[in-house]
Amino acid sequence: MPPAARRSRQVVDDEEEEQRPRQRQRRDEPDSYEDAEEEEEEDDNDQVESVDGLLIKKLVRYAMACDFNRIAIRRDGIKEKVLGDQGRAFRRVFEGAQQTLRSLFGMQMVELPVRDKVTKEEKRKAAKSQSKAVNSNAYVLVSVLPDAYKTSKIIAPSKILSDDDEAAYVAFYTMVISLIRINGGELSDPKLKRYLRRLNAETNSFHSTKTEDTLAKLQRQGYLVKNIDKDARQHSDEQEATTWLVGPRGKVEVSDEAIAGLVRAVWGEQSAELESRLQNSLNIQERDLPPQGADGVNGDASRMDDMNGAADNGEGPSRRRSGRRRQAEEEED
């Protein structure tokens, strides 16, 4: 082969060798683009998960801080203090926080019921409105632990002075809520004062805390609702026109079963008559009681009637003792 032909053949071979890597590189470029896109998507997913994780932790802390102060966990507060500009992630973050609360702390957020319409004006507006039921968009923490673990050693008290003060505070609002519920869900102010007088709690609820201050605090925290009927106040005494109802937080934290348990503990005896009255007043399950004699049932019923009559009349143990003392003095004369 002539030298010129060999040189031209060599030049062609060199050009083909240069083109092959370029073609191979072009064939490899689409795969590299797909890999880069997949890596970017993975990075974005990791970034979303990390952001959601931080928001979930922040929401858990916010919920526990609100519960510690007995403040409702409001959706607006979550968006403002937790989510910020990540408002669209509310559902994801809320569900993640619920899982964390259940698995680590034995609690969960429960939505509060909407406040009852009690005044004539509120009922009139509700009747005119054709819209569906509105959610409260407010939550509280409730325990999901079994009853065996719902003790003060496990569940720490909220923001209050001491364990004893916490116990006294819980006992007071549980007692008031129970009185309202077993009286048909609404209790007049004079009747509540008579009940408190019988319990020696008309002036001070516990220690040196004024009962009026405690009732006002229970209103702020959502345990109680104080309703003043303006129309009735114009024609009667303001106290007679004032009634007390159970607030949204009280309905969630103090169930009918808890109220029935308190009544049974105070009553001290199992009675078919008592259970019948509790079932008529509260939404509770029927209990199986051991057979009891007729005397026991009738005695319990008459004793309950006597106590209700004494409460309505404002009579207490001190007045009954003074009556016996008067009778003894008359006999001596």
Secondary structure, DSSP 8 states (H G I E B T S, - for coil): --HHHHHHHHHHHHHHHHHHHHHHHHHHHHHHHHHHHHHHHHHHHHHHHHHHHHHHHHHHHHHHHHHHTT--EEHHHHIIIIITT-GGGHHHHHHHHHHHIIIIISEEEEE-------SHHHHHHHHH--S------EEEEEE-S-GGG-STTTS---SSS-HHHHHHHHHHHHHHHHHHHHTTS-EEHHHHHHHHHHTT-SSEEETTEEHHHHHHHHHHTTSEEEEE-HHHHHHS-TTTTEEEEE-HHHHHHS-HHHHHHHHHHHH-S--HHHHHHHHHHS-----------HHHHHHHHHHHHHHHHHHHHT--HHHHHHHHHHHHHHHH-
